[in-house]
Amino acid sequence: MTDASDDSSQDTFISHLIELRSRLMRAVLAVLGIFVVLFIYPGPSVIYDFLAQPMLASLPQGTRMIATGVITPFMVPIKVTLLASFVLALPVVLYQAWAFVAPGLYRHEQRLALPLIVSSTLLFLLGMAFCYFVVFHTVFSFIAHFAPQSITPAPDIEAYVNFVLTMFIAFGVTFEVPIAVILLVKTGIVTVKKLREVRGYVVVGAFVIAAVVTPPDVLSQILLAAPLCLLYEIGILAAAAIDKRKPAAPEDEMDAAIQAADDQTRD
């Protein structure tokens, strides 16, 4: 009996590994497919020029960014194109991640798949757009305004791209805060009341995170911490609205009963 149970557990573990590999391969293929398309048209150089526009707009007339590495002019646009490919493939990547964990969830939890994927993607893109159109233009102009006249800024393109990637990830993750808050309440980990009670700690934590992630100037820290706090409040309001909805449907209660019976059988 023990050997049969061990073999069954081993088969289940192997099947999960195979499923995980399949989902990862689909996500990677989606990113690579979009990368090939972007590489052909409009091309890495055009995508990089678009990304560099906020910095170029803040530089003195006739000043351009520099490349200190031998292959940097080739590798940096490729890196930027790969980032753009990942962003465009984000719905596919998120769906594959959800599809892997969905079989272990209840039916009412599986219904969250489409809204979760759509909202997560839109919020991440919104965070990147806010960073590009608002934060970059504001911060770069602020830095250029306070730079001494004796200095001619000529940023290195690799350092610029690394800075941009860090900021994009920071603001993209920050704009996912409402989703995280809703999931915490939906899964019963915390209550709306508790989230409201720890509001002060969240504000302090937001400014600490902003101080670590953003450049060492007050303006960029505020531009990250303020949306984080605002999105936390939006997440609380959305979670409170969802929490007041009608109780679980009969089929959801049946799923819960079946799961409970399976757990007792395993015990």
Backbone torsions as a table, in degrees:
resi	resn	phi	psi	omega
1	MET	NA	-42.8	-179.1
2	THR	-66.4	-41.1	180.0
3	ASP	-63.7	-41.4	179.4
4	ALA	-63.5	-40.8	178.7
5	SER	-65.3	-40.6	179.1
6	ASP	-64.8	-41.3	179.0
7	ASP	-64.1	-39.6	179.0
8	SER	-65.0	-41.5	178.7
9	SER	-65.0	-39.3	179.2
10	GLN	-66.2	-40.8	178.0
11	ASP	-63.5	-40.8	179.2
12	THR	-64.7	-41.4	179.7
13	PHE	-63.5	-43.2	179.6
14	ILE	-65.3	-40.2	178.5
15	SER	-64.0	-35.6	176.6
16	HIS	-66.5	-39.4	177.9
17	LEU	-64.3	-40.8	178.3
18	ILE	-64.2	-42.3	178.6
19	GLU	-64.1	-41.5	178.6
20	LEU	-62.6	-43.2	178.7
21	ARG	-62.4	-40.7	179.8
22	SER	-63.4	-42.5	-179.9
23	ARG	-67.3	-40.3	179.0
24	LEU	-65.1	-40.3	179.5
25	MET	-63.9	-40.4	178.9
26	ARG	-65.0	-40.7	178.4
27	ALA	-64.6	-44.1	-179.9
28	VAL	-64.5	-41.8	179.6
29	LEU	-64.0	-36.0	177.3
30	ALA	-63.7	-43.8	178.4
31	VAL	-64.5	-45.4	-178.6
32	LEU	-66.1	-37.1	178.6
33	GLY	-62.7	-44.4	178.1
34	ILE	-67.9	-34.9	178.1
35	PHE	-61.6	-42.8	178.9
36	VAL	-61.8	-42.4	179.7
37	VAL	-63.6	-46.3	-179.7
38	LEU	-67.2	-31.9	178.7
39	PHE	-65.8	-36.3	179.2
40	ILE	-76.7	-47.0	178.5
41	TYR	-149.4	129.2	6.3
42	PRO	-83.8	-8.1	179.4
43	GLY	104.8	149.1	-177.8
44	PRO	-58.8	-36.9	-177.4
45	SER	-64.3	-41.5	179.9
46	VAL	-66.5	-41.5	179.9
47	ILE	-65.3	-41.0	178.8
48	TYR	-66.4	-41.0	179.3
49	ASP	-59.9	-37.4	177.2
50	PHE	-65.8	-41.4	-179.9
51	LEU	-67.2	-33.7	-176.8
52	ALA	-83.4	-6.6	-174.2
53	GLN	-57.8	-42.8	178.7
54	PRO	-59.8	-39.6	178.4
55	MET	-70.7	-43.5	-179.8
56	LEU	-62.1	-35.2	-179.4
57	ALA	-67.2	-25.1	-178.7
58	SER	-92.2	-10.1	-179.4
59	LEU	-80.0	154.7	176.2
60	PRO	-59.8	155.8	-178.8
61	GLN	-56.7	129.1	178.7
62	GLY	86.8	-4.8	179.9
63	THR	-90.5	140.9	179.5
64	ARG	-131.0	163.3	175.5
65	MET	-76.1	161.5	-175.4
66	ILE	-120.7	163.5	174.8
67	ALA	-126.2	117.7	-176.8
68	THR	-91.7	-18.1	179.9
69	GLY	-90.8	159.5	-178.7
70	VAL	-68.9	-46.5	-177.9
71	ILE	-101.8	6.7	-178.9
72	THR	-58.4	-42.3	179.4
73	PRO	-60.2	-21.5	177.1
74	PHE	-92.6	-44.2	-172.6
75	MET	-72.8	-36.8	-177.0
76	VAL	-64.2	-48.8	175.7
77	PRO	-59.8	-33.8	177.1
78	ILE	-65.0	-42.8	178.9
79	LYS	-62.0	-41.5	179.3
80	VAL	-65.4	-40.9	178.5
81	THR	-65.1	-37.1	177.3
82	LEU	-65.9	-37.9	176.0
83	LEU	-63.1	-45.3	178.6
84	ALA	-61.8	-36.8	178.1
85	SER	-64.5	-41.9	179.1
86	PHE	-64.8	-41.1	-179.9
87	VAL	-63.7	-44.2	179.7
88	LEU	-68.0	-29.6	179.5
89	ALA	-90.0	4.8	-175.5
90	LEU	-57.4	-41.4	177.1
91	PRO	-58.3	-39.5	179.1
92	VAL	-67.3	-42.3	-179.9
93	VAL	-62.4	-45.6	-179.9
94	LEU	-65.7	-38.3	178.8
95	TYR	-64.1	-42.1	179.6
96	GLN	-63.9	-38.1	177.3
97	ALA	-65.1	-42.4	179.6
98	TRP	-67.8	-40.8	-178.6
99	ALA	-62.9	-27.5	179.6
100	PHE	-71.9	-38.0	-177.2
101	VAL	-93.9	-13.6	-174.6
102	ALA	-60.2	-38.8	-179.1
103	PRO	-59.1	-23.0	179.7
104	GLY	-91.2	7.5	-177.1
105	LEU	-108.0	161.7	174.2
106	TYR	-72.0	165.7	-177.4
107	ARG	-63.1	-40.3	-179.8
108	HIS	-69.2	-25.8	175.4
109	GLU	-75.7	-33.3	178.3
110	GLN	-67.6	-26.8	178.5
111	ARG	-67.0	-15.0	179.0
112	LEU	-78.2	-6.7	-172.1
113	ALA	-57.9	-57.5	-176.1
114	LEU	-63.2	-49.4	177.4
115	PRO	-60.3	-36.6	-179.5
116	LEU	-67.5	-44.2	-179.5
117	ILE	-65.0	-46.9	-177.8
118	VAL	-64.5	-48.7	-177.2
119	SER	-66.8	-39.7	179.3
120	SER	-63.6	-43.3	179.5
121	THR	-64.5	-47.1	-178.2
122	LEU	-64.0	-40.4	-180.0
123	LEU	-68.2	-39.3	177.8
124	PHE	-64.0	-44.1	177.9
125	LEU	-65.6	-36.8	177.8
126	LEU	-64.4	-38.9	177.0
127	GLY	-64.3	-41.2	177.5
128	MET	-66.4	-40.3	178.6
129	ALA	-64.7	-41.5	177.2
130	PHE	-61.9	-40.3	178.8
131	CYS	-65.0	-42.7	-175.7
132	TYR	-72.1	-48.9	-171.6
133	PHE	-85.5	-25.5	-176.2
134	VAL	-110.0	-57.1	-172.3
135	VAL	-66.8	-50.5	-177.3
136	PHE	-59.9	-48.8	-178.4
137	HIS	-63.2	-39.7	-178.2
138	THR	-70.7	-47.9	-176.4
139	VAL	-68.8	-44.9	-178.6
140	PHE	-65.1	-39.4	177.2
141	SER	-66.5	-38.1	178.8
142	PHE	-63.8	-44.3	-179.9
143	ILE	-67.0	-42.6	-179.4
144	ALA	-65.0	-32.8	-179.1
145	HIS	-68.0	-34.7	-177.0
146	PHE	-95.2	-0.3	178.8
147	ALA	-71.4	138.1	178.0
148	PRO	-60.9	148.6	-179.0
149	GLN	-65.8	-23.0	-178.3
150	SER	-78.6	-4.3	-177.8
151	ILE	-109.1	132.2	174.0
152	THR	-107.1	105.1	-177.3
153	PRO	-68.5	134.8	176.0
154	ALA	-144.8	77.8	-174.5
155	PRO	-63.2	146.5	174.9
156	ASP	-78.2	135.8	-173.4
157	ILE	-66.6	-32.8	179.5
158	GLU	-69.6	-42.3	176.3
159	ALA	-63.9	-37.5	179.3
160	TYR	-64.9	-45.2	-178.9
161	VAL	-64.9	-41.3	177.9
162	ASN	-61.6	-40.3	177.2
163	PHE	-63.9	-44.0	-179.1
164	VAL	-64.0	-42.6	179.4
165	LEU	-61.4	-43.1	178.9
166	THR	-61.4	-44.1	-179.2
167	MET	-68.1	-40.5	178.7
168	PHE	-60.9	-46.3	179.6
169	ILE	-63.7	-42.4	-179.1
170	ALA	-61.0	-48.2	-178.0
171	PHE	-75.1	-33.5	176.4
172	GLY	-63.3	-45.0	177.8
173	VAL	-67.5	-38.0	178.9
174	THR	-59.4	-40.9	-179.1
175	PHE	-74.2	-4.4	174.1
176	GLU	-88.5	0.2	-177.0
177	VAL	-56.2	-44.6	178.4
178	PRO	-57.7	-38.7	178.9
179	ILE	-63.9	-43.5	179.9
180	ALA	-63.1	-41.8	179.7
181	VAL	-63.9	-44.9	-179.9
182	ILE	-62.3	-42.6	179.9
183	LEU	-65.6	-38.3	178.4
184	LEU	-61.8	-40.8	179.4
185	VAL	-74.5	-41.9	-176.9
186	LYS	-63.3	-36.9	180.0
187	THR	-84.9	-3.6	177.0
188	GLY	80.9	12.4	179.9
189	ILE	-68.9	-42.8	176.6
190	VAL	-135.8	165.4	177.4
191	THR	-106.4	163.1	177.1
192	VAL	-61.7	-38.4	179.0
193	LYS	-60.7	-42.8	179.8
194	LYS	-65.7	-39.3	178.6
195	LEU	-62.4	-36.5	178.2
196	ARG	-71.3	-32.9	-179.2
197	GLU	-69.2	-32.4	-177.3
198	VAL	-94.5	15.6	-177.8
199	ARG	-55.8	-41.8	-178.4
200	GLY	-63.4	-40.2	178.1
201	TYR	-66.2	-35.4	179.0
202	VAL	-64.8	-40.7	178.9
203	VAL	-62.3	-45.8	178.3
204	VAL	-63.1	-44.1	178.8
205	GLY	-62.8	-35.7	179.0
206	ALA	-61.9	-43.5	-179.6
207	PHE	-71.8	-31.9	176.4
208	VAL	-66.4	-45.6	178.3
209	ILE	-62.2	-43.0	179.5
210	ALA	-62.4	-37.4	179.6
211	ALA	-67.1	-30.9	-178.9
212	VAL	-80.7	-40.2	-171.5
213	VAL	-84.1	-43.8	-172.7
214	THR	-84.8	169.3	175.4
215	PRO	-61.1	160.5	-175.4
216	PRO	-78.0	56.8	173.1
217	ASP	-134.0	148.3	-172.8
218	VAL	-64.9	-35.5	-175.1
219	LEU	-62.7	-49.6	-179.1
220	SER	-67.3	-32.5	177.3
221	GLN	-65.8	-41.4	177.9
222	ILE	-66.0	-38.4	-178.7
223	LEU	-66.5	-20.5	174.7
224	LEU	-94.9	-42.6	-175.5
225	ALA	-69.4	-38.9	-177.5
226	ALA	-63.6	-49.6	175.8
227	PRO	-61.2	-34.4	179.7
228	LEU	-61.9	-45.5	179.1
229	CYS	-65.8	-42.8	179.5
230	LEU	-63.0	-43.6	179.9
231	LEU	-67.5	-31.2	175.1
232	TYR	-63.1	-42.8	178.3
233	GLU	-66.0	-39.4	177.5
234	ILE	-63.5	-40.1	177.7
235	GLY	-62.7	-38.7	177.6
236	ILE	-64.1	-44.9	179.5
237	LEU	-62.4	-44.2	179.4
238	ALA	-65.8	-41.2	179.4
239	ALA	-65.1	-38.6	178.3
240	ALA	-65.4	-38.6	178.5
241	ALA	-66.2	-41.7	179.0
242	ILE	-68.5	-35.2	-177.7
243	ASP	-66.8	-23.1	-178.6
244	LYS	-89.6	-0.4	-179.1
245	ARG	-68.6	170.2	-176.7
246	LYS	-62.8	158.2	-179.2
247	PRO	-65.4	173.4	-174.8
248	ALA	-59.0	146.5	178.5
249	ALA	-70.8	160.6	-178.5
250	PRO	-57.0	-40.2	-178.4
251	GLU	-67.2	-28.5	177.0
252	ASP	-68.7	-40.1	177.5
253	GLU	-64.3	-36.6	177.8
254	MET	-65.1	-41.2	177.0
255	ASP	-60.0	-42.3	-180.0
256	ALA	-64.5	-39.4	179.3
257	ALA	-65.7	-41.5	179.3
258	ILE	-64.1	-42.5	179.3
259	GLN	-63.6	-41.4	178.5
260	ALA	-63.2	-39.3	178.2
261	ALA	-65.5	-39.5	177.7
262	ASP	-63.9	-39.9	179.2
263	ASP	-63.5	-41.6	178.2
264	GLN	-64.6	-37.9	179.7
265	THR	-64.9	-40.3	178.0
266	ARG	-64.6	-39.6	178.6
267	ASP	-63.5	NA	NA
